[in-house]
């Protein structure tokens, strides 16, 4: 049995936004930029080091920790035309610390 489930198209949402005056706002936070040239230079240096040390891919590891803020609000929201900006809020501090590790061969 095939059931057709209606869904909202992008055009419908755009017309709804224009009709109601809802617009998108972005919360600003720390924006980190990377040094692409330095990263590309390091890749070559690291490859040379691995060859000099006669390391095999299973001996080269990368490990890093990160935080997962599982209750964090999204940075983009839609607000009504009467609101000029998104009201402030205190970010949730609930988080998990994740330790991610793998070797160059991708085997573990």
C-alpha atoms as an extended CHARMM CRD file, in Angstrom:
* protein
*
       108  EXT
         1         1  UNK       CA              0.0000000000        0.0000000000        0.0000000000  PROA      1               0.0000000000
         2         2  UNK       CA              1.4770000000        3.3700000000       -1.0420000000  PROA      2               0.0000000000
         3         3  UNK       CA              0.5720000000        6.4060000000        1.0320000000  PROA      3               0.0000000000
         4         4  UNK       CA              1.2360000000        9.9240000000       -0.2010000000  PROA      4               0.0000000000
         5         5  UNK       CA              2.3940000000       12.0220000000        2.7330000000  PROA      5               0.0000000000
         6         6  UNK       CA              2.0840000000       15.7790000000        2.1760000000  PROA      6               0.0000000000
         7         7  UNK       CA              5.1480000000       17.8530000000        2.9300000000  PROA      7               0.0000000000
         8         8  UNK       CA              5.9790000000       21.5450000000        2.9940000000  PROA      8               0.0000000000
         9         9  UNK       CA              7.9420000000       22.6790000000       -0.0310000000  PROA      9               0.0000000000
        10        10  UNK       CA             10.6430000000       25.3270000000        0.1080000000  PROA      10              0.0000000000
        11        11  UNK       CA              8.4230000000       27.6840000000       -1.8810000000  PROA      11              0.0000000000
        12        12  UNK       CA              5.6240000000       27.2680000000        0.6330000000  PROA      12              0.0000000000
        13        13  UNK       CA              7.9500000000       28.0890000000        3.5160000000  PROA      13              0.0000000000
        14        14  UNK       CA              9.3660000000       31.1610000000        1.7310000000  PROA      14              0.0000000000
        15        15  UNK       CA              5.8430000000       32.4920000000        1.0720000000  PROA      15              0.0000000000
        16        16  UNK       CA              4.8840000000       31.7890000000        4.7060000000  PROA      16              0.0000000000
        17        17  UNK       CA              7.9750000000       33.6770000000        5.9320000000  PROA      17              0.0000000000
        18        18  UNK       CA              7.2420000000       36.6650000000        3.7060000000  PROA      18              0.0000000000
        19        19  UNK       CA              3.5830000000       36.7230000000        4.7100000000  PROA      19              0.0000000000
        20        20  UNK       CA              4.2650000000       36.5610000000        8.4540000000  PROA      20              0.0000000000
        21        21  UNK       CA              7.4560000000       38.6340000000        8.5270000000  PROA      21              0.0000000000
        22        22  UNK       CA              9.5410000000       35.8750000000       10.0820000000  PROA      22              0.0000000000
        23        23  UNK       CA             13.2340000000       36.2690000000        9.3270000000  PROA      23              0.0000000000
        24        24  UNK       CA             16.4110000000       34.3780000000       10.0650000000  PROA      24              0.0000000000
        25        25  UNK       CA             18.9820000000       35.5660000000       12.6040000000  PROA      25              0.0000000000
        26        26  UNK       CA             22.3650000000       34.1450000000       13.4490000000  PROA      26              0.0000000000
        27        27  UNK       CA             23.9480000000       34.2360000000       16.8780000000  PROA      27              0.0000000000
        28        28  UNK       CA             27.5640000000       35.2100000000       16.7040000000  PROA      28              0.0000000000
        29        29  UNK       CA             30.1950000000       33.3170000000       18.5900000000  PROA      29              0.0000000000
        30        30  UNK       CA             33.9000000000       32.7720000000       18.4170000000  PROA      30              0.0000000000
        31        31  UNK       CA             34.8290000000       32.3280000000       14.7980000000  PROA      31              0.0000000000
        32        32  UNK       CA             38.0560000000       30.4400000000       14.3630000000  PROA      32              0.0000000000
        33        33  UNK       CA             39.8950000000       30.5640000000       11.0980000000  PROA      33              0.0000000000
        34        34  UNK       CA             42.6410000000       28.2100000000       10.0330000000  PROA      34              0.0000000000
        35        35  UNK       CA             45.9470000000       28.9530000000        8.3590000000  PROA      35              0.0000000000
        36        36  UNK       CA             45.6130000000       26.8900000000        5.1770000000  PROA      36              0.0000000000
        37        37  UNK       CA             49.1830000000       27.5680000000        3.9900000000  PROA      37              0.0000000000
        38        38  UNK       CA             50.6850000000       26.4440000000        7.3060000000  PROA      38              0.0000000000
        39        39  UNK       CA             48.5450000000       23.2860000000        7.2780000000  PROA      39              0.0000000000
        40        40  UNK       CA             49.6930000000       22.3470000000        3.7750000000  PROA      40              0.0000000000
        41        41  UNK       CA             53.3240000000       22.9570000000        4.7580000000  PROA      41              0.0000000000
        42        42  UNK       CA             52.9410000000       20.7570000000        7.8380000000  PROA      42              0.0000000000
        43        43  UNK       CA             51.5530000000       17.8440000000        5.8090000000  PROA      43              0.0000000000
        44        44  UNK       CA             54.7600000000       17.6830000000        3.7830000000  PROA      44              0.0000000000
        45        45  UNK       CA             56.9630000000       17.9860000000        6.8720000000  PROA      45              0.0000000000
        46        46  UNK       CA             55.0100000000       15.2540000000        8.6500000000  PROA      46              0.0000000000
        47        47  UNK       CA             55.2540000000       12.8750000000        5.6760000000  PROA      47              0.0000000000
        48        48  UNK       CA             59.0380000000       13.3860000000        5.5990000000  PROA      48              0.0000000000
        49        49  UNK       CA             59.2510000000       12.6920000000        9.3490000000  PROA      49              0.0000000000
        50        50  UNK       CA             57.2910000000        9.4330000000        9.0130000000  PROA      50              0.0000000000
        51        51  UNK       CA             59.6220000000        8.2560000000        6.2280000000  PROA      51              0.0000000000
        52        52  UNK       CA             62.7600000000        9.2660000000        8.1460000000  PROA      52              0.0000000000
        53        53  UNK       CA             61.6160000000        7.3220000000       11.2140000000  PROA      53              0.0000000000
        54        54  UNK       CA             60.5820000000        4.2690000000        9.1390000000  PROA      54              0.0000000000
        55        55  UNK       CA             57.1340000000        4.2390000000       10.7170000000  PROA      55              0.0000000000
        56        56  UNK       CA             54.3100000000        2.1030000000        9.3680000000  PROA      56              0.0000000000
        57        57  UNK       CA             50.7220000000        3.4800000000        9.2250000000  PROA      57              0.0000000000
        58        58  UNK       CA             49.6750000000        1.3720000000       12.2330000000  PROA      58              0.0000000000
        59        59  UNK       CA             52.2660000000        3.2080000000       14.3920000000  PROA      59              0.0000000000
        60        60  UNK       CA             51.0800000000        6.7360000000       13.6290000000  PROA      60              0.0000000000
        61        61  UNK       CA             48.1830000000        7.8690000000       15.8380000000  PROA      61              0.0000000000
        62        62  UNK       CA             46.0980000000       10.9990000000       16.1340000000  PROA      62              0.0000000000
        63        63  UNK       CA             44.0320000000       11.6360000000       19.2230000000  PROA      63              0.0000000000
        64        64  UNK       CA             42.0050000000       14.6810000000       20.2010000000  PROA      64              0.0000000000
        65        65  UNK       CA             39.3050000000       15.5900000000       22.6470000000  PROA      65              0.0000000000
        66        66  UNK       CA             36.2080000000       17.5960000000       21.9360000000  PROA      66              0.0000000000
        67        67  UNK       CA             33.1150000000       18.6370000000       23.8300000000  PROA      67              0.0000000000
        68        68  UNK       CA             29.5890000000       17.7610000000       22.8040000000  PROA      68              0.0000000000
        69        69  UNK       CA             27.1030000000       20.3290000000       24.1160000000  PROA      69              0.0000000000
        70        70  UNK       CA             24.0080000000       18.1830000000       23.8160000000  PROA      70              0.0000000000
        71        71  UNK       CA             21.5930000000       20.8440000000       25.0920000000  PROA      71              0.0000000000
        72        72  UNK       CA             23.0200000000       23.7670000000       23.1250000000  PROA      72              0.0000000000
        73        73  UNK       CA             20.5990000000       25.9590000000       21.2100000000  PROA      73              0.0000000000
        74        74  UNK       CA             21.0490000000       26.2440000000       17.4390000000  PROA      74              0.0000000000
        75        75  UNK       CA             22.8960000000       29.3180000000       16.1830000000  PROA      75              0.0000000000
        76        76  UNK       CA             20.2130000000       30.0860000000       13.5550000000  PROA      76              0.0000000000
        77        77  UNK       CA             16.5790000000       30.7660000000       14.4120000000  PROA      77              0.0000000000
        78        78  UNK       CA             13.5490000000       32.4180000000       12.8660000000  PROA      78              0.0000000000
        79        79  UNK       CA             11.9150000000       35.3400000000       14.6630000000  PROA      79              0.0000000000
        80        80  UNK       CA              8.9440000000       37.5940000000       13.8810000000  PROA      80              0.0000000000
        81        81  UNK       CA              9.1850000000       40.9450000000       12.1070000000  PROA      81              0.0000000000
        82        82  UNK       CA              8.4210000000       42.7530000000       15.3920000000  PROA      82              0.0000000000
        83        83  UNK       CA             11.6250000000       41.4300000000       16.9110000000  PROA      83              0.0000000000
        84        84  UNK       CA             14.8410000000       43.0580000000       15.7650000000  PROA      84              0.0000000000
        85        85  UNK       CA             17.1610000000       40.5860000000       17.4050000000  PROA      85              0.0000000000
        86        86  UNK       CA             17.0520000000       37.3030000000       19.2320000000  PROA      86              0.0000000000
        87        87  UNK       CA             16.7290000000       37.6460000000       23.0020000000  PROA      87              0.0000000000
        88        88  UNK       CA             19.8470000000       36.6920000000       24.9140000000  PROA      88              0.0000000000
        89        89  UNK       CA             20.1280000000       33.5340000000       26.8830000000  PROA      89              0.0000000000
        90        90  UNK       CA             22.6790000000       31.7780000000       28.9910000000  PROA      90              0.0000000000
        91        91  UNK       CA             24.1170000000       28.7700000000       27.1380000000  PROA      91              0.0000000000
        92        92  UNK       CA             23.5850000000       25.3750000000       28.7160000000  PROA      92              0.0000000000
        93        93  UNK       CA             26.7070000000       23.9080000000       30.2730000000  PROA      93              0.0000000000
        94        94  UNK       CA             25.6100000000       20.2610000000       30.0100000000  PROA      94              0.0000000000
        95        95  UNK       CA             28.2110000000       18.4880000000       27.9160000000  PROA      95              0.0000000000
        96        96  UNK       CA             30.0370000000       15.2790000000       27.2390000000  PROA      96              0.0000000000
        97        97  UNK       CA             33.7760000000       15.1620000000       26.6660000000  PROA      97              0.0000000000
        98        98  UNK       CA             34.6830000000       12.8770000000       23.7950000000  PROA      98              0.0000000000
        99        99  UNK       CA             38.1390000000       11.4540000000       23.1130000000  PROA      99              0.0000000000
       100       100  UNK       CA             38.5500000000       10.4460000000       19.4950000000  PROA      100             0.0000000000
       101       101  UNK       CA             41.5600000000        8.4730000000       18.3420000000  PROA      101             0.0000000000
       102       102  UNK       CA             42.6270000000        6.6520000000       15.1900000000  PROA      102             0.0000000000
       103       103  UNK       CA             45.7810000000        5.5220000000       13.4800000000  PROA      103             0.0000000000
       104       104  UNK       CA             47.0150000000        6.4390000000       10.0100000000  PROA      104             0.0000000000
       105       105  UNK       CA             45.8520000000        3.1380000000        8.5280000000  PROA      105             0.0000000000
       106       106  UNK       CA             42.3300000000        3.6960000000        9.8860000000  PROA      106             0.0000000000
       107       107  UNK       CA             42.4020000000        0.2510000000       11.4980000000  PROA      107             0.0000000000
       108       108  UNK       CA             41.5390000000        1.3320000000       15.0420000000  PROA      108             0.0000000000
